[in-house]
Amino acid sequence: MGSLPKDTHKYAFAMVEAARIMPADRAEKLDHIKQLRFNVQLKNLRKRINRRIT
């Protein structure tokens, strides 16, 4: 999955892959999926902060 260009795509595909074998709420608790979600949220927060400053 290293070829995916955006963190949102990585997160979405990781969730789909994990949800095939377990419920989605349990899949979101996996460490690698938590890290992907955190990266997406942090990127969006930085964009929002930068818009307010400029």
C-alpha positions, 0 to 999 in steps of 0.5 A: 500500500505504499504506492497510494498517494494520499493518506486518506486513500491509505486509511480507506483501503486499510479500513476496507481490508480490515473490515473484511475480517472483523467489524469496523469498530474493532478495525478502527482500534488497530494500531496502524489504522489509528496512526493513518487516521491520526495523520489524516486528521493532523493534515486537515487541522494544519490546513484549517489553521493555515487558512485562518492565518493567511 
